[in-house]
Amino acid sequence: GLTGTTKKSATRDLQELVEYGIFEKTGSTGRGVKYTLK
């Protein structure tokens, strides 16, 4: 990937940031998901 990490790691890290209230997840699944800063 672009950052040298696996998709699984990136997904897990993004989910943690959503749980901490830093990012907001919009969309459904796959390529339809977008993350924005809160």
N, C-alpha and C positions, 0 to 999 in steps of 0.2 A: 504494500500500500504506500501511499504518499508519505506517511509518517514513519514507515518502517515497523508498524505494529500489525497484529492480526485483526481481522474484522471482529472476531469474538471479543478481544480485549477492548477495542474501540467502542463496541456496543455496550459492554459492561461499564466502562468509564463514563460514557454519556449518560447511562441510566443513573449512575451515582450522582452526577451533576444535576440531573433532574430532581432526584430525591432531596438534594441539598438546597433546591430552590434557585440554583444559578442559571440553569437552562429551562426552557419550556418546550415540551415536545408537542408538535402538531402534525396532523396527518394520520394515516392508518399504518401500514406496514411497508417494509422494503423501501423502494425508491420514493414512495409517497411521504415518508417521514422527514420532517424538518425540525431542526433545533434552533431556537433563538434565545439570546440573552434576555433575562428578565430585568 
